[in-house]
Amino acid sequence: VGPSERLGRRQLEAADVTWLGALPPVGERLRARAQVRAHGRAHPGWVERTAEQAFRFVFDDDVQAVVPGQAVVVYDEPDAQVLMSGWILPKDNSPLV
């Protein structure tokens, strides 16, 4: 066990993505907000499509409770529209069993 500050993550990778609207090109970064807990707030950062069904989200600040196997929902910057959702992968991006 260690300090709670060490539990935060600065980024996540997600797979099995559902895209809503036009697909951004692979490698394009968009300013957005990501929600990693059902009743949590959406955290600002950058989202980048990394493959056909995958994206990376880089948070502006460390975020706690980024748990592999749980859903992540990405909204546009003003939180007005859902852009995509996916399943959080482990830090090493290995598939969940």
Disulfide bonds with the S-S distance in Angstrom:
none
